[in-house]
Structures are given as structure tokens and as C-alpha cells.
Amino acid sequence: MHFLIRIFSLLPLSVLYMISDVILYPLVYYVARYRLKVVRKNLRNSFPNKSSIELKAIEKRFYHHFSDLLLEVVYGYRASAEEMCERVVFENVDLVEDLAAQTHGVIAYLGHIGNWEWIADLNNRFANPDMVEYNVYRRLKNPRSDKMMLELRSKRGGECIEKSQLLRKLVLLRRAAHPFVVGMLADQKPSKRSSYIWTEFLHQETAFLDGSEVIAQKFGFAAVYAHISSPNRGYYRVRFELITDNPSAMPPQTMTNRYAELLEQNICAQPEQWLWTHNRWKWGRAELEG
């Protein structure tokens, strides 16, 4: 698999998109019907006011994007810094740097939207050479797959922190001299052992992990949301929006609720860009708390 990724990463992105259109999209959507029932249920419940025709259109656009995303991640393995600067435009990077200068560290709330893997290129865009980006990830069960994904994610710079080591790493970072930002994907489905809160999200009662909020308040880190949009195929725009520069002054659950609001706005603007294959609402309140 690793060998194939290296080979495919050498192909021009235009060729990879041709493979996506002609082979991967039909295979995933029409043949394998990958998690199609989950996607349809999620879309139907999230957009109850949309017609079946509108939902079908979003569904197809999502699977096109999903197919593109798989190949974009592979392509990013060897993409040059110059090309990535063209394909991923960051707005308000100075906001993140200014906040890091004030509070030493910044929590960047992310969602599985657009091409979240390419956001790691942020590490190459800071004006301050001492600024460092860290990305939190969850270790995969297969060691070889985990090593491969870790290499792909580390390729763009910055450093990956395994989720179970996060608190220990943050204690060390608080003592470090350099400012930093930690990217945290916070829209996953909580496990029954996780700490979470309930909020209204996409017309559904939804449990959200509150770990990012707890960390920000514990360490005094500012928090921002990374709003991702895609103006054209293969191009992304990331705009950082302030959630708080004073987390200790915010009432409990406020940061997480604000993140849910910003994420919902982001999704509604381009619904095909979110990861609808994730069984986000598998567990309701009865299952999680029962």
C-alpha cells in the first residue's frame, strides 16, 4: 500500500481527478455503495426542509468530493511548498500568531470538512519562525497503516501528537519557549467513556466532545475556529475565526456550543464538503447515558 501511495503521488493532480471521475467515484458510489445508508440518513435528518431532489444532488456531490479527497491526500505526499501555497490559502494567520503571543498556545477547532489533512501546511505560513503547529491524531489499529498516515500528515510540517499523549505533551509545551497552535478535530462521535455535552446541531440533539474546551480553560489557551471552504476543485480557503482569547472567563460549555454553531454554518454553506459517511448520530442520549 505504501508503495502504491508513492507511485500515485507522482501523478499530476489532473490525472488523479480523471481517475476519481472515471474509476473511484463510480466504484465507491454505485458499486460499493460505501456507507450510502448512513449518508442518506444523515442528510435527511440534517436538512429536513430540503426536497429529495436537493438531497440527492448533495449526496452525489459529496461522493465526488470524497473520492477527490482520497486522492488529494495521496497527492499531498509530494506536492511542492509553492503548489500548496496556491491550493490552500490561509486567512487571518496573524490572528493565530497574535493570540499565541498573548497566551503562549492556541487551540484551533477543526472539522472533517474540505481537505482537513492539507491544513497541516499552516506550519509553513507563519511569519514568526518560532511558531509551531501541532496536530492531534488518533492512532490506527493497524501499525503499518498508522505509520503510513503519520508520515502523510507529517509531510507538510509541524508535529503530530497521539491523542493519549496530548495532556503530557501540553504540559511540556507550556514550559517551552516557542508559541504554538494545536489543531483538534472536535466533531467526532463521542465514545461512552468520553466527556461530552449535548447541543442542537443540524436539527438534531448531538453530543460533542468537550476536551478542547477543558484543555483551553485548564492551560489558558486562546481558541479559534478554522472555517474551510472550497472555491474550486482542489483549492481550499481556511479562515480563522476567534472563539475566545480569555477561556477562563467563558461559562462552561460556551466554547463547545460556539464551535458547534460555527461548524454548522460552515457545513450549510457547502454541505457536500463534510464527512457524511461518519455515523455521527449512532448513539442518542439513551445509548450514551444508559
Salt bridges, closest charged atoms under 4 A:
ASP21 OD1 - ARG233 NH2 2.79
GLU59 OE1 - ARG40 NE 2.92
GLU59 OE2 - LYS56 NZ 3.63
ASP68 OD2 - ARG233 NE 2.80
GLU83 OE2 - ARG87 NE 2.94
GLU91 OE2 - ARG237 NH1 3.04
GLU117 OE2 - ARG153 NH2 3.15
ASP121 OD2 - ARG125 NH2 2.57
ASP121 OD1 - ARG156 NE 2.91
ASP146 OD2 - ARG139 NH1 3.63
GLU151 OE1 - HIS2 NE2 3.29
GLU151 OE2 - ARG6 NH2 3.18
GLU159 OE2 - LYS169 NZ 3.14
ASP187 OD1 - HIS112 ND1 2.65
GLU205 OE2 - ARG285 NH2 2.49
GLU241 OE2 - ARG239 NH2 2.58
GLU261 OE1 - ARG258 NH1 3.13
GLU272 OE1 - ARG61 NE 3.54
GLU289 OE2 - ARG285 NH1 3.48
